[in-house]
Amino acid sequence: MSRIAGTGRYLPARVLTNHDLERMVDTSDAWIVERTGIRERRIAADGEHTSDMAAAAAREALASAGLSARDLDLILVATVTPDMPLPATAMFVQQKIGARNDCPGFDLSAACAGFIYGLAVADQFVRGGAARHVLVVGVELLSRVLDWTDRSTCVLFGDGAGAVVVSPALGDGRGILSTTLYADGSLAPALCIPAGGSVEPATAATVAARRHFVRMEGSQIFKFAVRALAQATRTAIERAGVTPEEIEHVVPHQANLRILAAVAERCGIPWERFHLNIDRYGNTSSASVPIALDEAMREGRIRPGALVAMCALGGGIAWGGAVVRM
Ligand code: UT7
């Protein structure tokens, strides 16, 4: 079995409030709060890159695990906003934190489910014996791929990074008890960045048509998310051999409070057990679960040994869940 040995996070200092957005697009604080629960989000500074945020979160996670970057055997960076299309952001992170050359790294593209996907991959590497210490980072610099004239997307997202170190379990019952991963590619067009890949390479026309920015059919994803997140969470709980009543904490992807309230209801887990920070950070995609986990651990709201369920869903549609005894 593997365990989460340390957690860390990084959030840029600049705060963008709903009232700031009221001056940018035709929206209102009341609409955003009612429909999503978001009040503010963080925006990276000019010159700050995805790998900088990832490295900052990684250093914290390593410190909390009592490890150095030289101890790492693998680096996984879950992101849809890499430093550049080539090479992987994991390469820049490796350099910035000072990991060894025989510590490989790669990026993982599963949008908002990226951290759960990364946790599942790290768990397999550690359990299979191919790695002892794996760094998993969820990091997004979404402010650079948002259309700041599109009110249906720009009010929702924010920048940030969260990281964990996955290491061998100590035999005390603490560890990653289950992970569940799912995908439904038929809904890919509902949340995508249409241009910039092989389908629509960058041209003056694609830039002019704003096709390098995030596009989302929010209500399509909403309906799917309620059902899928509840199912993934319930399955992860079942596979962990525990019951919903035993789950002390839920650390969910923070996309919409209404989605999460419906998930709580469907899973039969009291709302008070959900750790929420969407009001302060908005939707940070793959970073949202590890940021919320690190906050809750550092503030002592989640204690070592507590039973925690996690779940996330996003572009793909990719989704999943995990149950961890911290
Ligand atoms: O993390 C990745 C996965 N993503 C998600 O899980 C997101 C899932 N979807 C959602 O969270 C919600 O669908 C949204 C928050 C994106 C939208 O909420 P909704 O209740 O589904 O609203 P809607 O898209 O159906 O739009 C309702 C109305 C529309 O106006 P009409 O057509 O009813 O006149 C929109 O034009 O709200 C309007 N609207 C806005 N109004 C003020 C859309 N965005 C805004 C805005 N401010 N920012």
Residues whose N, C-alpha, C, O or C-beta is under 5 A from the ligand:
A	BS01	UT7	D26 T27 S28 W31 R35 T36 C112 R151 S152 V155 G218 S219 I221 F222 A225 A255 N256 N283 L313 G314 G315
